[in-house]
Amino acid sequence: MLPEVAYDDYAALGGTADEGGFAASLRVAEAAVREVMGFNEPEGGRQEAAYVRAVCAAVDVDRAYGGSGGVGEAMASVSLGSFSATFGSGSTPSPYEADMRRAVRRELSGSGLLYQGLA
């Protein structure tokens, strides 16, 4: 079972979003951490603390990108008249995805929670 991450945890770790912004980004942040952890589950205080830090870091990344969950970050071009959109290559992560993974991995590093299987 994953630890619950509360706004108080986020604020204590230096998070800068208000409570509404935190709540808006929490689900995306938890999903990003889960993606990096794979099937690993936090066991014990040290791993639970790493998980909480990773979720809080992911909230900060999502807020820095406007709280959109990365929607539209991989888009290379947009036209409005007769709507047209060209998307970036699927093999290269968007800046949002790269920043999110980097922040989460930084907090989980050394905790034993990073997924070590094939991605």
Backbone atoms as SQL, in Angstrom:
CREATE TABLE atoms (id INTEGER PRIMARY KEY, chain TEXT, resi INTEGER, resn TEXT, atom TEXT, x REAL, y REAL, z REAL);
INSERT INTO atoms VALUES
  (1, 'A', 1, 'MET', 'N', 0.841, -1.180, 0.000),
  (2, 'A', 1, 'MET', 'CA', 0.000, 0.000, 0.000),
  (3, 'A', 1, 'MET', 'C', 0.886, 1.244, 0.000),
  (4, 'A', 2, 'LEU', 'N', 0.526, 2.199, -0.825),
  (5, 'A', 2, 'LEU', 'CA', 1.320, 3.418, -0.934),
  (6, 'A', 2, 'LEU', 'C', 0.939, 4.414, 0.156),
  (7, 'A', 3, 'PRO', 'N', 1.931, 5.121, 0.692),
  (8, 'A', 3, 'PRO', 'CA', 1.627, 6.133, 1.704),
  (9, 'A', 3, 'PRO', 'C', 0.794, 7.261, 1.106),
  (10, 'A', 4, 'GLU', 'N', -0.057, 7.829, 1.913),
  (11, 'A', 4, 'GLU', 'CA', -0.838, 8.990, 1.481),
  (12, 'A', 4, 'GLU', 'C', 0.046, 10.227, 1.607),
  (13, 'A', 5, 'VAL', 'N', 0.014, 11.068, 0.592),
  (14, 'A', 5, 'VAL', 'CA', 0.805, 12.294, 0.611),
  (15, 'A', 5, 'VAL', 'C', -0.161, 13.461, 0.813),
  (16, 'A', 6, 'ALA', 'N', 0.030, 14.199, 1.889),
  (17, 'A', 6, 'ALA', 'CA', -0.849, 15.312, 2.237),
  (18, 'A', 6, 'ALA', 'C', -0.170, 16.644, 1.934),
  (19, 'A', 7, 'TYR', 'N', -0.988, 17.678, 1.853),
  (20, 'A', 7, 'TYR', 'CA', -0.453, 19.015, 1.609),
  (21, 'A', 7, 'TYR', 'C', 0.559, 19.408, 2.679),
  (22, 'A', 8, 'ASP', 'N', 0.330, 19.012, 3.923),
  (23, 'A', 8, 'ASP', 'CA', 1.268, 19.330, 5.014),
  (24, 'A', 8, 'ASP', 'C', 2.648, 18.739, 4.747),
  (25, 'A', 9, 'ASP', 'N', 2.691, 17.509, 4.182),
  (26, 'A', 9, 'ASP', 'CA', 3.974, 16.896, 3.808),
  (27, 'A', 9, 'ASP', 'C', 4.664, 17.747, 2.750),
  (28, 'A', 10, 'TYR', 'N', 3.892, 18.131, 1.758),
  (29, 'A', 10, 'TYR', 'CA', 4.405, 18.939, 0.646),
  (30, 'A', 10, 'TYR', 'C', 4.952, 20.280, 1.151),
  (31, 'A', 11, 'ALA', 'N', 4.186, 20.949, 1.988),
  (32, 'A', 11, 'ALA', 'CA', 4.617, 22.252, 2.515),
  (33, 'A', 11, 'ALA', 'C', 5.866, 22.098, 3.381),
  (34, 'A', 12, 'ALA', 'N', 5.940, 21.036, 4.175),
  (35, 'A', 12, 'ALA', 'CA', 7.103, 20.808, 5.037),
  (36, 'A', 12, 'ALA', 'C', 8.373, 20.560, 4.228),
  (37, 'A', 13, 'LEU', 'N', 8.214, 20.027, 3.000),
  (38, 'A', 13, 'LEU', 'CA', 9.371, 19.774, 2.140),
  (39, 'A', 13, 'LEU', 'C', 9.726, 20.980, 1.269),
  (40, 'A', 14, 'GLY', 'N', 9.051, 22.108, 1.503),
  (41, 'A', 14, 'GLY', 'CA', 9.379, 23.332, 0.783),
  (42, 'A', 14, 'GLY', 'C', 8.572, 23.558, -0.479),
  (43, 'A', 15, 'GLY', 'N', 7.494, 22.811, -0.658),
  (44, 'A', 15, 'GLY', 'CA', 6.645, 22.999, -1.832),
  (45, 'A', 15, 'GLY', 'C', 6.062, 24.394, -1.871),
  (46, 'A', 16, 'THR', 'N', 5.920, 24.940, -3.062),
  (47, 'A', 16, 'THR', 'CA', 5.493, 26.333, -3.184),
  (48, 'A', 16, 'THR', 'C', 4.071, 26.515, -3.689),
  (49, 'A', 17, 'ALA', 'N', 3.426, 25.452, -4.136),
  (50, 'A', 17, 'ALA', 'CA', 2.056, 25.563, -4.631),
  (51, 'A', 17, 'ALA', 'C', 1.095, 25.736, -3.457),
  (52, 'A', 18, 'ASP', 'N', -0.028, 26.403, -3.712),
  (53, 'A', 18, 'ASP', 'CA', -1.048, 26.484, -2.674),
  (54, 'A', 18, 'ASP', 'C', -1.782, 25.144, -2.588),
  (55, 'A', 19, 'GLU', 'N', -2.655, 25.013, -1.632),
  (56, 'A', 19, 'GLU', 'CA', -3.326, 23.730, -1.395),
  (57, 'A', 19, 'GLU', 'C', -4.145, 23.280, -2.608),
  (58, 'A', 20, 'GLY', 'N', -4.785, 24.227, -3.290),
  (59, 'A', 20, 'GLY', 'CA', -5.562, 23.885, -4.482),
  (60, 'A', 20, 'GLY', 'C', -4.682, 23.394, -5.619),
  (61, 'A', 21, 'GLY', 'N', -3.540, 24.040, -5.812),
  (62, 'A', 21, 'GLY', 'CA', -2.600, 23.619, -6.848),
  (63, 'A', 21, 'GLY', 'C', -2.024, 22.248, -6.549),
  (64, 'A', 22, 'PHE', 'N', -1.716, 22.020, -5.282),
  (65, 'A', 22, 'PHE', 'CA', -1.225, 20.711, -4.867),
  (66, 'A', 22, 'PHE', 'C', -2.255, 19.631, -5.179),
  (67, 'A', 23, 'ALA', 'N', -3.482, 19.875, -4.791),
  (68, 'A', 23, 'ALA', 'CA', -4.553, 18.891, -5.018),
  (69, 'A', 23, 'ALA', 'C', -4.760, 18.631, -6.508),
  (70, 'A', 24, 'ALA', 'N', -4.655, 19.678, -7.318),
  (71, 'A', 24, 'ALA', 'CA', -4.856, 19.534, -8.762),
  (72, 'A', 24, 'ALA', 'C', -3.769, 18.689, -9.414),
  (73, 'A', 25, 'SER', 'N', -2.563, 18.726, -8.878),
  (74, 'A', 25, 'SER', 'CA', -1.432, 18.003, -9.470),
  (75, 'A', 25, 'SER', 'C', -1.136, 16.663, -8.805),
  (76, 'A', 26, 'LEU', 'N', -1.773, 16.372, -7.695),
  (77, 'A', 26, 'LEU', 'CA', -1.429, 15.182, -6.913),
  (78, 'A', 26, 'LEU', 'C', -1.617, 13.885, -7.695),
  (79, 'A', 27, 'ARG', 'N', -2.729, 13.716, -8.364),
  (80, 'A', 27, 'ARG', 'CA', -2.991, 12.458, -9.078),
  (81, 'A', 27, 'ARG', 'C', -1.957, 12.228, -10.183),
  (82, 'A', 28, 'VAL', 'N', -1.617, 13.269, -10.931),
  (83, 'A', 28, 'VAL', 'CA', -0.609, 13.155, -11.988),
  (84, 'A', 28, 'VAL', 'C', 0.748, 12.828, -11.379),
  (85, 'A', 29, 'ALA', 'N', 1.062, 13.463, -10.259),
  (86, 'A', 29, 'ALA', 'CA', 2.346, 13.231, -9.589),
  (87, 'A', 29, 'ALA', 'C', 2.448, 11.798, -9.084),
  (88, 'A', 30, 'GLU', 'N', 1.399, 11.298, -8.474),
  (89, 'A', 30, 'GLU', 'CA', 1.417, 9.919, -7.979),
  (90, 'A', 30, 'GLU', 'C', 1.577, 8.931, -9.134),
  (91, 'A', 31, 'ALA', 'N', 0.921, 9.194, -10.252),
  (92, 'A', 31, 'ALA', 'CA', 1.047, 8.314, -11.418),
  (93, 'A', 31, 'ALA', 'C', 2.464, 8.334, -11.970),
  (94, 'A', 32, 'ALA', 'N', 3.095, 9.515, -11.984),
  (95, 'A', 32, 'ALA', 'CA', 4.464, 9.619, -12.482),
  (96, 'A', 32, 'ALA', 'C', 5.430, 8.828, -11.607),
  (97, 'A', 33, 'VAL', 'N', 5.242, 8.890, -10.308),
  (98, 'A', 33, 'VAL', 'CA', 6.101, 8.146, -9.386),
  (99, 'A', 33, 'VAL', 'C', 5.861, 6.650, -9.555),
  (100, 'A', 34, 'ARG', 'N', 4.613, 6.263, -9.674),
  (101, 'A', 34, 'ARG', 'CA', 4.270, 4.847, -9.843),
  (102, 'A', 34, 'ARG', 'C', 4.904, 4.298, -11.118),
  (103, 'A', 35, 'GLU', 'N', 4.931, 5.107, -12.168),
  (104, 'A', 35, 'GLU', 'CA', 5.529, 4.690, -13.440),
  (105, 'A', 35, 'GLU', 'C', 7.016, 4.404, -13.282),
  (106, 'A', 36, 'VAL', 'N', 7.711, 5.207, -12.515),
  (107, 'A', 36, 'VAL', 'CA', 9.144, 5.030, -12.306),
  (108, 'A', 36, 'VAL', 'C', 9.424, 3.871, -11.336),
  (109, 'A', 37, 'MET', 'N', 8.525, 3.649, -10.388),
  (110, 'A', 37, 'MET', 'CA', 8.718, 2.585, -9.403),
  (111, 'A', 37, 'MET', 'C', 8.361, 1.204, -9.943),
  (112, 'A', 38, 'GLY', 'N', 7.524, 1.133, -10.948),
  (113, 'A', 38, 'GLY', 'CA', 7.070, -0.162, -11.433),
  (114, 'A', 38, 'GLY', 'C', 6.251, -0.872, -10.377),
  (115, 'A', 39, 'PHE', 'N', 6.586, -2.135, -10.107),
  (116, 'A', 39, 'PHE', 'CA', 5.841, -2.924, -9.127),
  (117, 'A', 39, 'PHE', 'C', 6.413, -2.825, -7.720),
  (118, 'A', 40, 'ASN', 'N', 7.410, -2.012, -7.518),
  (119, 'A', 40, 'ASN', 'CA', 7.993, -1.855, -6.185),
  (120, 'A', 40, 'ASN', 'C', 6.992, -1.171, -5.249),
  (121, 'A', 41, 'GLU', 'N', 7.015, -1.566, -4.005),
  (122, 'A', 41, 'GLU', 'CA', 6.168, -0.975, -2.965),
  (123, 'A', 41, 'GLU', 'C', 7.065, -0.492, -1.830),
  (124, 'A', 42, 'PRO', 'N', 6.814, 0.710, -1.304),
  (125, 'A', 42, 'PRO', 'CA', 7.615, 1.182, -0.178),
  (126, 'A', 42, 'PRO', 'C', 7.452, 0.293, 1.044),
  (127, 'A', 43, 'GLU', 'N', 8.569, -0.077, 1.639),
  (128, 'A', 43, 'GLU', 'CA', 8.579, -0.879, 2.860),
  (129, 'A', 43, 'GLU', 'C', 9.447, -0.161, 3.877),
  (130, 'A', 44, 'GLY', 'N', 8.883, 0.221, 4.964),
  (131, 'A', 44, 'GLY', 'CA', 9.640, 0.886, 6.015),
  (132, 'A', 44, 'GLY', 'C', 9.678, 2.392, 5.845),
  (133, 'A', 45, 'GLY', 'N', 10.097, 3.039, 6.897),
  (134, 'A', 45, 'GLY', 'CA', 10.100, 4.496, 6.945),
  (135, 'A', 45, 'GLY', 'C', 10.961, 5.180, 5.904),
  (136, 'A', 46, 'ARG', 'N', 12.146, 4.620, 5.636),
  (137, 'A', 46, 'ARG', 'CA', 13.056, 5.249, 4.674),
  (138, 'A', 46, 'ARG', 'C', 12.460, 5.259, 3.267),
  (139, 'A', 47, 'GLN', 'N', 11.889, 4.137, 2.850),
  (140, 'A', 47, 'GLN', 'CA', 11.290, 4.060, 1.523),
  (141, 'A', 47, 'GLN', 'C', 10.001, 4.871, 1.446),
  (142, 'A', 48, 'GLU', 'N', 9.224, 4.872, 2.504),
  (143, 'A', 48, 'GLU', 'CA', 8.011, 5.677, 2.510),
  (144, 'A', 48, 'GLU', 'C', 8.352, 7.165, 2.396),
  (145, 'A', 49, 'ALA', 'N', 9.396, 7.597, 3.087),
  (146, 'A', 49, 'ALA', 'CA', 9.822, 8.990, 3.010),
  (147, 'A', 49, 'ALA', 'C', 10.307, 9.332, 1.602),
  (148, 'A', 50, 'ALA', 'N', 11.018, 8.417, 0.961),
  (149, 'A', 50, 'ALA', 'CA', 11.478, 8.639, -0.419),
  (150, 'A', 50, 'ALA', 'C', 10.291, 8.759, -1.360),
  (151, 'A', 51, 'TYR', 'N', 9.288, 7.920, -1.169),
  (152, 'A', 51, 'TYR', 'CA', 8.075, 7.988, -1.992),
  (153, 'A', 51, 'TYR', 'C', 7.392, 9.346, -1.834),
  (154, 'A', 52, 'VAL', 'N', 7.228, 9.797, -0.595),
  (155, 'A', 52, 'VAL', 'CA', 6.576, 11.086, -0.336),
  (156, 'A', 52, 'VAL', 'C', 7.368, 12.219, -0.988),
  (157, 'A', 53, 'ARG', 'N', 8.698, 12.199, -0.847),
  (158, 'A', 53, 'ARG', 'CA', 9.538, 13.229, -1.473),
  (159, 'A', 53, 'ARG', 'C', 9.381, 13.207, -2.988),
  (160, 'A', 54, 'ALA', 'N', 9.325, 12.016, -3.581),
  (161, 'A', 54, 'ALA', 'CA', 9.194, 11.893, -5.035),
  (162, 'A', 54, 'ALA', 'C', 7.861, 12.448, -5.512),
  (163, 'A', 55, 'VAL', 'N', 6.791, 12.152, -4.793),
  (164, 'A', 55, 'VAL', 'CA', 5.477, 12.684, -5.172),
  (165, 'A', 55, 'VAL', 'C', 5.482, 14.205, -5.062),
  (166, 'A', 56, 'CYS', 'N', 6.057, 14.733, -4.010),
  (167, 'A', 56, 'CYS', 'CA', 6.110, 16.189, -3.830),
  (168, 'A', 56, 'CYS', 'C', 6.946, 16.847, -4.928),
  (169, 'A', 57, 'ALA', 'N', 8.048, 16.227, -5.300),
  (170, 'A', 57, 'ALA', 'CA', 8.870, 16.757, -6.393),
  (171, 'A', 57, 'ALA', 'C', 8.090, 16.720, -7.707),
  (172, 'A', 58, 'ALA', 'N', 7.323, 15.665, -7.917),
  (173, 'A', 58, 'ALA', 'CA', 6.524, 15.545, -9.133),
  (174, 'A', 58, 'ALA', 'C', 5.418, 16.596, -9.167),
  (175, 'A', 59, 'VAL', 'N', 4.843, 16.919, -8.020),
  (176, 'A', 59, 'VAL', 'CA', 3.848, 17.996, -7.955),
  (177, 'A', 59, 'VAL', 'C', 4.492, 19.295, -8.407),
  (178, 'A', 60, 'ASP', 'N', 5.705, 19.585, -7.920),
  (179, 'A', 60, 'ASP', 'CA', 6.392, 20.818, -8.311),
  (180, 'A', 60, 'ASP', 'C', 6.641, 20.873, -9.815),
  (181, 'A', 61, 'VAL', 'N', 7.035, 19.763, -10.416),
  (182, 'A', 61, 'VAL', 'CA', 7.259, 19.735, -11.866),
  (183, 'A', 61, 'VAL', 'C', 5.947, 20.010, -12.593),
  (184, 'A', 62, 'ASP', 'N', 4.878, 19.336, -12.189),
  (185, 'A', 62, 'ASP', 'CA', 3.593, 19.542, -12.849),
  (186, 'A', 62, 'ASP', 'C', 3.134, 20.991, -12.717),
  (187, 'A', 63, 'ARG', 'N', 3.322, 21.583, -11.551),
  (188, 'A', 63, 'ARG', 'CA', 2.931, 22.986, -11.348),
  (189, 'A', 63, 'ARG', 'C', 3.791, 23.913, -12.214),
  (190, 'A', 64, 'ALA', 'N', 5.072, 23.592, -12.367),
  (191, 'A', 64, 'ALA', 'CA', 5.958, 24.424, -13.199),
  (192, 'A', 64, 'ALA', 'C', 5.504, 24.437, -14.653),
  (193, 'A', 65, 'TYR', 'N', 4.847, 23.374, -15.085),
  (194, 'A', 65, 'TYR', 'CA', 4.339, 23.282, -16.457),
  (195, 'A', 65, 'TYR', 'C', 2.869, 23.684, -16.532),
  (196, 'A', 66, 'GLY', 'N', 2.374, 24.356, -15.521),
  (197, 'A', 66, 'GLY', 'CA', 1.017, 24.858, -15.557),
  (198, 'A', 66, 'GLY', 'C', -0.037, 23.893, -15.072),
  (199, 'A', 67, 'GLY', 'N', 0.383, 22.775, -14.492),
  (200, 'A', 67, 'GLY', 'CA', -0.579, 21.827, -13.954),
  (201, 'A', 67, 'GLY', 'C', -1.404, 21.125, -15.003),
  (202, 'A', 68, 'SER', 'N', -0.854, 20.991, -16.199),
  (203, 'A', 68, 'SER', 'CA', -1.606, 20.395, -17.304),
  (204, 'A', 68, 'SER', 'C', -1.381, 18.904, -17.438),
  (205, 'A', 69, 'GLY', 'N', -0.534, 18.328, -16.607),
  (206, 'A', 69, 'GLY', 'CA', -0.213, 16.916, -16.754),
  (207, 'A', 69, 'GLY', 'C', 0.610, 16.652, -17.997),
  (208, 'A', 70, 'GLY', 'N', 1.241, 17.691, -18.529),
  (209, 'A', 70, 'GLY', 'CA', 2.079, 17.528, -19.710),
  (210, 'A', 70, 'GLY', 'C', 1.320, 17.545, -21.012),
  (211, 'A', 71, 'VAL', 'N', 0.018, 17.809, -20.974),
  (212, 'A', 71, 'VAL', 'CA', -0.786, 17.817, -22.193),
  (213, 'A', 71, 'VAL', 'C', -0.271, 18.895, -23.131),
  (214, 'A', 72, 'GLY', 'N', 0.037, 18.497, -24.337),
  (215, 'A', 72, 'GLY', 'CA', 0.507, 19.435, -25.353),
  (216, 'A', 72, 'GLY', 'C', 1.995, 19.694, -25.344),
  (217, 'A', 73, 'GLU', 'N', 2.729, 19.113, -24.404),
  (218, 'A', 73, 'GLU', 'CA', 4.164, 19.385, -24.314),
  (219, 'A', 73, 'GLU', 'C', 4.958, 18.805, -25.471),
  (220, 'A', 74, 'ALA', 'N', 4.488, 17.717, -26.074),
  (221, 'A', 74, 'ALA', 'CA', 5.234, 17.103, -27.172),
  (222, 'A', 74, 'ALA', 'C', 4.829, 17.685, -28.523),
  (223, 'A', 75, 'MET', 'N', 3.904, 18.617, -28.512),
  (224, 'A', 75, 'MET', 'CA', 3.414, 19.175, -29.763),
  (225, 'A', 75, 'MET', 'C', 4.480, 20.060, -30.401),
  (226, 'A', 76, 'ALA', 'N', 4.739, 19.826, -31.678),
  (227, 'A', 76, 'ALA', 'CA', 5.756, 20.599, -32.373),
  (228, 'A', 76, 'ALA', 'C', 5.161, 21.819, -33.049),
  (229, 'A', 77, 'SER', 'N', 3.903, 21.761, -33.516),
  (230, 'A', 77, 'SER', 'CA', 3.289, 22.924, -34.143),
  (231, 'A', 77, 'SER', 'C', 1.770, 22.830, -34.052),
  (232, 'A', 78, 'VAL', 'N', 1.132, 23.984, -34.156),
  (233, 'A', 78, 'VAL', 'CA', -0.327, 24.050, -34.100),
  (234, 'A', 78, 'VAL', 'C', -0.789, 25.115, -35.074),
  (235, 'A', 79, 'SER', 'N', -1.884, 24.872, -35.763),
  (236, 'A', 79, 'SER', 'CA', -2.531, 25.868, -36.606),
  (237, 'A', 79, 'SER', 'C', -3.971, 25.970, -36.153),
  (238, 'A', 80, 'LEU', 'N', -4.551, 27.148, -36.151),
  (239, 'A', 80, 'LEU', 'CA', -5.928, 27.280, -35.703),
  (240, 'A', 80, 'LEU', 'C', -6.927, 27.280, -36.848),
  (241, 'A', 81, 'GLY', 'N', -6.640, 27.970, -37.947),
  (242, 'A', 81, 'GLY', 'CA', -7.532, 27.956, -39.102),
  (243, 'A', 81, 'GLY', 'C', -7.517, 26.576, -39.735),
  (244, 'A', 82, 'SER', 'N', -8.650, 25.919, -39.854),
  (245, 'A', 82, 'SER', 'CA', -8.752, 24.533, -40.342),
  (246, 'A', 82, 'SER', 'C', -7.875, 23.615, -39.498),
  (247, 'A', 83, 'PHE', 'N', -7.947, 23.732, -38.237),
  (248, 'A', 83, 'PHE', 'CA', -7.131, 23.054, -37.224),
  (249, 'A', 83, 'PHE', 'C', -6.156, 22.026, -37.775),
  (250, 'A', 84, 'SER', 'N', -4.902, 22.143, -37.388),
  (251, 'A', 84, 'SER', 'CA', -3.837, 21.225, -37.773),
  (252, 'A', 84, 'SER', 'C', -2.857, 21.137, -36.616),
  (253, 'A', 85, 'ALA', 'N', -2.349, 19.951, -36.339),
  (254, 'A', 85, 'ALA', 'CA', -1.369, 19.776, -35.268),
  (255, 'A', 85, 'ALA', 'C', -0.312, 18.787, -35.721),
  (256, 'A', 86, 'THR', 'N', 0.936, 19.120, -35.497),
  (257, 'A', 86, 'THR', 'CA', 2.042, 18.211, -35.785),
  (258, 'A', 86, 'THR', 'C', 2.685, 17.855, -34.463),
  (259, 'A', 87, 'PHE', 'N', 2.772, 16.586, -34.169),
  (260, 'A', 87, 'PHE', 'CA', 3.321, 16.154, -32.896),
  (261, 'A', 87, 'PHE', 'C', 4.781, 15.768, -33.050),
  (262, 'A', 88, 'GLY', 'N', 5.521, 15.892, -31.942),
  (263, 'A', 88, 'GLY', 'CA', 6.916, 15.486, -31.913),
  (264, 'A', 88, 'GLY', 'C', 7.041, 13.979, -32.024),
  (265, 'A', 89, 'SER', 'N', 8.227, 13.515, -32.186),
  (266, 'A', 89, 'SER', 'CA', 8.468, 12.078, -32.327),
  (267, 'A', 89, 'SER', 'C', 8.130, 11.351, -31.044),
  (268, 'A', 90, 'GLY', 'N', 7.571, 10.149, -31.165),
  (269, 'A', 90, 'GLY', 'CA', 7.170, 9.372, -30.014),
  (270, 'A', 90, 'GLY', 'C', 8.344, 8.776, -29.254),
  (271, 'A', 91, 'SER', 'N', 9.526, 8.749, -29.845),
  (272, 'A', 91, 'SER', 'CA', 10.666, 8.127, -29.180),
  (273, 'A', 91, 'SER', 'C', 11.404, 9.090, -28.245),
  (274, 'A', 92, 'THR', 'N', 11.171, 10.359, -28.395),
  (275, 'A', 92, 'THR', 'CA', 11.838, 11.355, -27.571),
  (276, 'A', 92, 'THR', 'C', 10.846, 11.890, -26.540),
  (277, 'A', 93, 'PRO', 'N', 11.170, 11.788, -25.253),
  (278, 'A', 93, 'PRO', 'CA', 10.239, 12.317, -24.257),
  (279, 'A', 93, 'PRO', 'C', 10.141, 13.841, -24.358),
  (280, 'A', 94, 'SER', 'N', 8.967, 14.350, -24.062),
  (281, 'A', 94, 'SER', 'CA', 8.776, 15.798, -24.040),
  (282, 'A', 94, 'SER', 'C', 9.600, 16.383, -22.894),
  (283, 'A', 95, 'PRO', 'N', 9.820, 17.697, -22.911),
  (284, 'A', 95, 'PRO', 'CA', 10.530, 18.311, -21.784),
  (285, 'A', 95, 'PRO', 'C', 9.817, 18.037, -20.451),
  (286, 'A', 96, 'TYR', 'N', 8.491, 18.030, -20.465),
  (287, 'A', 96, 'TYR', 'CA', 7.712, 17.725, -19.261),
  (288, 'A', 96, 'TYR', 'C', 8.048, 16.324, -18.757),
  (289, 'A', 97, 'GLU', 'N', 7.985, 15.347, -19.641),
  (290, 'A', 97, 'GLU', 'CA', 8.264, 13.956, -19.252),
  (291, 'A', 97, 'GLU', 'C', 9.694, 13.800, -18.744),
  (292, 'A', 98, 'ALA', 'N', 10.641, 14.422, -19.429),
  (293, 'A', 98, 'ALA', 'CA', 12.042, 14.323, -19.017),
  (294, 'A', 98, 'ALA', 'C', 12.255, 14.950, -17.640),
  (295, 'A', 99, 'ASP', 'N', 11.674, 16.135, -17.423),
  (296, 'A', 99, 'ASP', 'CA', 11.816, 16.797, -16.129),
  (297, 'A', 99, 'ASP', 'C', 11.130, 16.005, -15.020),
  (298, 'A', 100, 'MET', 'N', 9.963, 15.439, -15.338),
  (299, 'A', 100, 'MET', 'CA', 9.228, 14.653, -14.347),
  (300, 'A', 100, 'MET', 'C', 10.039, 13.417, -13.942),
  (301, 'A', 101, 'ARG', 'N', 10.539, 12.678, -14.914),
  (302, 'A', 101, 'ARG', 'CA', 11.323, 11.479, -14.602),
  (303, 'A', 101, 'ARG', 'C', 12.581, 11.819, -13.817),
  (304, 'A', 102, 'ARG', 'N', 13.235, 12.900, -14.215),
  (305, 'A', 102, 'ARG', 'CA', 14.468, 13.309, -13.533),
  (306, 'A', 102, 'ARG', 'C', 14.190, 13.642, -12.067),
  (307, 'A', 103, 'ALA', 'N', 13.130, 14.390, -11.805),
  (308, 'A', 103, 'ALA', 'CA', 12.798, 14.777, -10.427),
  (309, 'A', 103, 'ALA', 'C', 12.433, 13.563, -9.582),
  (310, 'A', 104, 'VAL', 'N', 11.644, 12.664, -10.149),
  (311, 'A', 104, 'VAL', 'CA', 11.211, 11.473, -9.403),
  (312, 'A', 104, 'VAL', 'C', 12.401, 10.556, -9.140),
  (313, 'A', 105, 'ARG', 'N', 13.209, 10.309, -10.159),
  (314, 'A', 105, 'ARG', 'CA', 14.382, 9.433, -9.994),
  (315, 'A', 105, 'ARG', 'C', 15.352, 10.000, -8.959),
  (316, 'A', 106, 'ARG', 'N', 15.509, 11.306, -8.951),
  (317, 'A', 106, 'ARG', 'CA', 16.422, 11.945, -7.990),
  (318, 'A', 106, 'ARG', 'C', 15.987, 11.631, -6.552),
  (319, 'A', 107, 'GLU', 'N', 14.691, 11.689, -6.296),
  (320, 'A', 107, 'GLU', 'CA', 14.193, 11.450, -4.941),
  (321, 'A', 107, 'GLU', 'C', 14.170, 9.964, -4.572),
  (322, 'A', 108, 'LEU', 'N', 14.004, 9.087, -5.564),
  (323, 'A', 108, 'LEU', 'CA', 13.955, 7.650, -5.282),
  (324, 'A', 108, 'LEU', 'C', 15.328, 6.984, -5.317),
  (325, 'A', 109, 'SER', 'N', 16.323, 7.681, -5.835),
  (326, 'A', 109, 'SER', 'CA', 17.664, 7.119, -5.962),
  (327, 'A', 109, 'SER', 'C', 18.193, 6.663, -4.605),
  (328, 'A', 110, 'GLY', 'N', 18.697, 5.437, -4.571),
  (329, 'A', 110, 'GLY', 'CA', 19.260, 4.884, -3.351),
  (330, 'A', 110, 'GLY', 'C', 18.241, 4.306, -2.385),
  (331, 'A', 111, 'SER', 'N', 16.962, 4.403, -2.720),
  (332, 'A', 111, 'SER', 'CA', 15.926, 3.909, -1.817),
  (333, 'A', 111, 'SER', 'C', 15.556, 2.452, -2.068),
  (334, 'A', 112, 'GLY', 'N', 15.947, 1.924, -3.227),
  (335, 'A', 112, 'GLY', 'CA', 15.550, 0.575, -3.595),
  (336, 'A', 112, 'GLY', 'C', 14.204, 0.534, -4.292),
  (337, 'A', 113, 'LEU', 'N', 13.609, 1.695, -4.567),
  (338, 'A', 113, 'LEU', 'CA', 12.289, 1.742, -5.188),
  (339, 'A', 113, 'LEU', 'C', 12.314, 1.924, -6.698),
  (340, 'A', 114, 'LEU', 'N', 13.477, 2.241, -7.275),
  (341, 'A', 114, 'LEU', 'CA', 13.532, 2.428, -8.725),
  (342, 'A', 114, 'LEU', 'C', 13.328, 1.091, -9.421),
  (343, 'A', 115, 'TYR', 'N', 12.474, 1.076, -10.420),
  (344, 'A', 115, 'TYR', 'CA', 12.196, -0.136, -11.173),
  (345, 'A', 115, 'TYR', 'C', 13.435, -0.528, -11.961),
  (346, 'A', 116, 'GLN', 'N', 13.863, -1.777, -11.854),
  (347, 'A', 116, 'GLN', 'CA', 15.093, -2.235, -12.494),
  (348, 'A', 116, 'GLN', 'C', 14.834, -3.144, -13.685),
  (349, 'A', 117, 'GLY', 'N', 13.584, -3.381, -14.036),
  (350, 'A', 117, 'GLY', 'CA', 13.259, -4.273, -15.153),
  (351, 'A', 117, 'GLY', 'C', 13.320, -3.568, -16.488),
  (352, 'A', 118, 'LEU', 'N', 12.796, -4.221, -17.489),
  (353, 'A', 118, 'LEU', 'CA', 12.759, -3.646, -18.817),
  (354, 'A', 118, 'LEU', 'C', 11.656, -2.598, -18.890),
  (355, 'A', 119, 'ALA', 'N', 11.947, -1.513, -19.559),
  (356, 'A', 119, 'ALA', 'CA', 10.955, -0.447, -19.681),
  (357, 'A', 119, 'ALA', 'C', 10.349, -0.416, -21.063);
